[in-house]
Amino acid sequence: MSTDPMRSALSLEVVDGIAVITFDAPAPVNALNSRLAGEFDAIFAQLEGDDAIRAAVLCSGKADSWIAGADIEELAAITSAADAENLSRSGQRMLDRLSALHKPVVAAIHGACLGGGLEVALACHWRVLSDHPKSVCALPEVQLGLLPGAGGTQRLPRLIGLQAALDLILTGKTVRPRKARTLGLVDDLVHPAILRAVAMQRARELADGRRTRVQRRSGATELLLEDNPVGRAVVFRQAREQVQKKTRGAYPAPFAAIEAVAEGYANGIARGLDAEARAFGRLAMTDVCRQLTFLFFATTALKKDSGVANADVVARPVRRLGIVGGGFMGAGIATVAVQHDTLVRIKDASLERITGALRAVRAVLEEQRRRKRRTRLEMDDTLARVSGGTDLTGFRRADLVIEAVFEDLAVKRGVLAEIEAVAPEAIFASNTSTIPIAQLAETAARPERVVGMHFFSPVHKMPLLEVITAPTTSDETVATAVAYGKQLGKTVIVVRDGPGFYVNRMLAPYLNEAGALLDDGASIEAIDAALLAYGFPVGPITLLDEVGLDIAGKSGAIMVDAFGDRMVPSRTLQRVIESGRTGRKGGRGFHTYDEGKRGAPDASVYALTPAGASRRAFADGDMQDRTVLPMLNEAVRCLEDGVLRSPRDGDVGAVFGIGYPPFRGGPFRTIDTLGAAEVVRRLEALDTRFPGRFAPAARLRDMAARGERFYPASGRPL
Ligand code: 3HC
């Protein structure tokens, strides 16, 4: 591939009357930008004007991706709604022209077919997709705060049906090859080796009239619901309700997408396209879009970050992984590892525990098989990569060993010594969430090989990995932990060792303050509702039940030891723990539980609070400030202390680790939005009301005094 930025992205060669158009932009992926419009026009003119061409096939010149959508860099640089709207209209025009060509165009898709890329495919006359794990289709625009802006809101429902289309447009979810075929998103699914040949064949058949474009056949329920205005009104109403329930109104894009789709059905495609373009322009200027785009840039930058400053350091490949401790976390790590080509050996104290761990791995894979994400054969192959036992058989050749045993320093040091004896070459990672890595490494024979890998639970769902470096950890060890985390599909941030590392440390004052609100007489429902309204996926009191009250208590004690008064847990939490409640796992916490299912808040808890049984009302804003501001403040302290390398890592860590509202961009982005001076003002006011817990970090005060921000006020954020 040539990297000359000025060379053409599109090329055309004619093979036996079929034009093979290859899209190979001078960039890592094919993205649609305004420079390309002219190139596409020229290609279309050639197709129309050259009688020797009967049909065309559109391929990608990239190994693993087809078209990744509109150019996000270009979108991020737009400064007016009118410009964004124009970009959408020019994309629509280009694809209208493609769709109206008299000669059939077949999309030969291998690799990522996303956003505007899928819209290109939708405008083609036939779609052949390679049956390969890299081939994924999606309209991820809502995840950037946008809606499909090149006709997707009109073409997709007409191709696969209204409900199926809304499901993709409103969630941005990824569709894998077999599902794409079932949905009717693509017409053929073929082995990658014959993709081009089959696409050429289809192009010939369409040109000869031996094949016609497939028309969608609706099922009976679809016909009842979708093919008449009354039924569609029901579908749209349900969609709006679902979006409202899921997003609590924080994200405007899905609502705008529903309106654009509805407009197309009510008043025709031209009006639908108009609504789509206007909404695209409007949404591109929203703060939500800016924050979500920032998160895209931040996660993309982290993919390239080796975790160490020295570019010469090479990560060691991890092919064999040993896991000590087959509990919930150990089994979770094993589940993800086997799916990413690692041979896994688990060690635990008893065969029952090993069986439990293997069963947990199987359960997740079974679920994927049930959802048709993998075949039975693939599932069996994957399961064959994990085994276990009560001794260290199989650990000798491990490249990496992760311990996930009980949170006790002596126990973990014992495991480390055993591993160092049998596998002297292996890197040793602790999955601790509270024990400083430096303390663990103190007794190590090879402390340079000791590192922290803090996975979040449940491991197969949570996207973040915190890699923790102690002063003795070598660069090679860090780079290996980071590279392996990425291999597992995780977004990885590297943090310096310290109590609670980053994520649990910034979470602590937030949870403590939620408890303090209970001390003061707020109700469980009201506290959780206020923070759900702020944008968290679960409220803090429910989160405490999920984490486990005993665990929260233990890590709370470590925080107080390390940071003193500002981390003192609430009286309520202490008393609730003393009362023997442990949260969901014990069937009793701040809520009642019935066979593991969370019920109503348990009002009997109030008798344990200093305020007693009676509850009083607090304003949502007050509860949000009391819980969120100390969390932001602690994040800044983590930056001050060097625990965090950058605000970027802190923002990504909070969003991916604890579900900090993505539309706010992260704690540091929130501070920039409010302004450091305003954050300091509010923290000081709280510190006057509750001395000792809210004193602003020195860095925040400095920034407030100088009017500084963490990120540039305009332009590319990173
Ligand atoms: N625009 C601009 N640059 C893009 C891009 C896009 N749509 N997609 C990827 N890139 C760039 C990345 O920034 C990165 O650049 P860099 O190397 O200079 O930092 C490079 O391509 C490689 O990307 P990744 O490191 O992410 O590579 P991966 O192989 O891990 O992933 C991908 C590839 C699956 C395509 C992933 O990058 C991705 O999901 N991209 C975003 C897709 C997306 O959101 N598309 C919708 C855009 S909005 C739209 O289409 C609007 C339309 O409806 C009008």
Boltz pocket constraint, residues with backbone or C-beta under 6 A from the ligand:
constraints:
  - pocket:
      binder: B
      contacts: [[A, 28], [A, 29], [A, 30], [A, 31], [A, 65], [A, 68], [A, 69], [A, 70], [A, 71], [A, 72], [A, 73], [A, 88], [A, 91], [A, 112], [A, 114], [A, 115], [A, 116], [A, 117], [A, 119], [A, 140], [A, 141], [A, 144], [A, 146], [A, 147], [A, 148], [A, 149], [A, 150], [A, 152], [A, 300], [A, 301], [A, 303]]
      max_distance: 6.0
